Structure formats: C-alpha cells, structure tokens
C-alpha cells in the first residue's frame, strides 16, 4: 500500500488518482470512477469529487493497487 501525503484537510478522489499516477488527466479519472473501477474504504465509489481524509484507503479494482491518505 502506497502512502499519499496531504498537507490540506482533504484531497478529492480525482485529484488523488492523478497525483498517484493512476490516470493522466481528469477525464480518465472521471471515466474510471463512473465505471465503478475505484473503491474507497472497501466500497465502490462513483463520486469523483469525494473528499478523502487521513486514513481513507483507495483501491484500483482492476490491478489491486491501494493507496492510503496520510496527513
């Protein structure tokens, strides 16, 4: 599991996917999220703007890659 360090109160799901190099741009993030390819805390998430905070875990379903948000 890779740590994604943030210095703000939260990071949006689409931003995290770009920051972690899962996608190259916001359009790719939007498509992945809308297609149900991303889990947040073990639940499929279809909201690209979901606010992630310290301790949240994001999983890319198709490859099992996981990220944890750390503040």
DOZALUM-258836 format. One line per field, with one value per residue: x, y, z of N, C-alpha, C in turn; chain; residue number from 1; residue in three letters. Coordinates in steps of 0.02 Angstrom, whole numbers, plus 50000, padded with zeros to 5 digits. Layout:
n_x	(X ...)
n_y	(Y ...)
n_z	(Z ...)
ca_x	(X ...)
ca_y	(Y ...)
ca_z	(Z ...)
c_x	(X ...)
c_y	(Y ...)
c_z	(Z ...)
tormar	(A ...)
titi	(NUM ...)
mitor	(ALA ...)
REM end
This chain:
n_x	(50042 50030 50076 49991 50031 49957 49938 49833 49662 49587 49584 49522 49447 49471 49582 49675 49692 49756 49871 49932 49973 49888 49799 49810 49745 49603 49490 49511 49509 49377 49306 49352 49303 49164 49136 49143 49266 49343 49374 49333 49380 49341 49219 49134 49155 49073 49088 49180 49221 49229 49277 49427 49503 49626 49680 49590 49565 49605 49567 49618 49522 49546 49682 49717 49794 49832 49805 49840 49779 49872 49895)
n_y	(49941 50108 50265 50419 50576 50717 50894 50968 50981 50885 50780 50772 50631 50617 50701 50633 50515 50566 50623 50508 50447 50356 50389 50497 50616 50721 50677 50541 50499 50528 50439 50313 50316 50333 50214 50125 50075 50101 50087 50152 50141 50004 50006 50024 50174 50305 50439 50564 50680 50650 50681 50642 50594 50591 50428 50365 50236 50198 50097 50028 49936 49849 49816 49799 49891 49991 50136 50243 50380 50502 50624)
n_z	(50000 49955 50022 50019 50045 50116 50137 50165 50225 50160 50010 49847 49764 49623 49609 49688 49613 49500 49558 49609 49496 49433 49336 49191 49169 49214 49144 49119 49252 49287 49203 49250 49383 49364 49300 49403 49447 49555 49727 49886 50047 50048 49978 49825 49738 49658 49647 49589 49650 49784 49950 50022 50173 50307 50331 50247 50125 49961 49824 49670 49570 49458 49459 49590 49659 49799 49898 50036 50124 50203 50326)
ca_x	(50000 50069 50050 49983 50034 49923 49951 49769 49614 49564 49600 49467 49465 49500 49649 49719 49708 49806 49932 49963 49989 49842 49774 49850 49706 49538 49441 49522 49485 49304 49283 49365 49259 49096 49131 49145 49331 49380 49343 49356 49364 49309 49155 49140 49138 49060 49091 49248 49235 49227 49332 49464 49539 49676 49660 49550 49602 49580 49591 49603 49496 49573 49750 49726 49838 49800 49835 49812 49789 49904 49900)
ca_y	(50000 50169 50323 50483 50627 50780 50947 51002 50943 50829 50780 50741 50567 50628 50730 50580 50470 50599 50630 50442 50424 50304 50417 50554 50678 50718 50640 50470 50487 50530 50377 50257 50321 50321 50143 50084 50041 50126 50077 50194 50106 49940 50015 50056 50245 50334 50512 50587 50735 50627 50708 50591 50622 50549 50360 50335 50190 50196 50038 50022 49868 49806 49792 49789 49941 50026 50198 50267 50452 50521 50697)
ca_z	(50000 49950 50059 49985 50097 50101 50185 50173 50264 50119 49939 49810 49734 49557 49618 49712 49558 49458 49598 49617 49428 49411 49274 49168 49172 49248 49105 49134 49321 49284 49172 49297 49441 49341 49282 49463 49449 49613 49793 49942 50110 50030 49944 49759 49741 49592 49653 49577 49697 49854 49990 50059 50230 50337 50347 50194 50082 49893 49787 49598 49569 49406 49473 49662 49688 49854 49924 50099 50132 50267 50335)
c_x	(50045 50035 50047 49979 50000 49939 49888 49722 49591 49592 49542 49492 49498 49571 49698 49739 49760 49873 49970 49982 49948 49813 49817 49812 49638 49486 49448 49497 49409 49277 49293 49315 49187 49084 49136 49210 49372 49340 49374 49332 49321 49240 49167 49115 49129 49059 49163 49269 49234 49289 49363 49505 49588 49648 49617 49593 49567 49610 49570 49584 49532 49644 49765 49772 49800 49841 49801 49829 49817 49912 49964)
c_y	(50062 50225 50383 50536 50691 50831 50988 50957 50880 50834 50745 50679 50576 50655 50676 50533 50500 50603 50564 50411 50363 50324 50477 50620 50667 50678 50565 50453 50483 50464 50318 50257 50305 50248 50097 50047 50060 50111 50126 50159 50044 49947 50049 50128 50272 50410 50535 50641 50715 50653 50652 50624 50571 50480 50326 50292 50187 50136 50042 49949 49824 49781 49783 49840 49981 50085 50217 50341 50465 50596 50714)
c_z	(50000 49989 50014 50040 50073 50156 50197 50213 50227 50049 49905 49773 49666 49561 49643 49656 49511 49495 49604 49550 49407 49344 49254 49170 49205 49210 49118 49204 49322 49257 49219 49354 49420 49323 49343 49472 49510 49676 49841 50005 50097 49999 49877 49765 49670 49594 49647 49627 49770 49891 50031 50114 50257 50355 50294 50148 50014 49858 49714 49587 49518 49419 49548 49696 49741 49877 49989 50104 50201 50270 50371)
tormar	(A A A A A A A A A A A A A A A A A A A A A A A A A A A A A A A A A A A A A A A A A A A A A A A A A A A A A A A A A A A A A A A A A A A A A A A)
titi	(1 2 3 4 5 6 7 8 9 10 11 12 13 14 15 16 17 18 19 20 21 22 23 24 25 26 27 28 29 30 31 32 33 34 35 36 37 38 39 40 41 42 43 44 45 46 47 48 49 50 51 52 53 54 55 56 57 58 59 60 61 62 63 64 65 66 67 68 69 70 71)
mitor	(UNK UNK UNK UNK UNK UNK UNK UNK UNK UNK UNK UNK UNK UNK UNK UNK UNK UNK UNK UNK UNK UNK UNK UNK UNK UNK UNK UNK UNK UNK UNK UNK UNK UNK UNK UNK UNK UNK UNK UNK UNK UNK UNK UNK UNK UNK UNK UNK UNK UNK UNK UNK UNK UNK UNK UNK UNK UNK UNK UNK UNK UNK UNK UNK UNK UNK UNK UNK UNK UNK UNK)
REM end
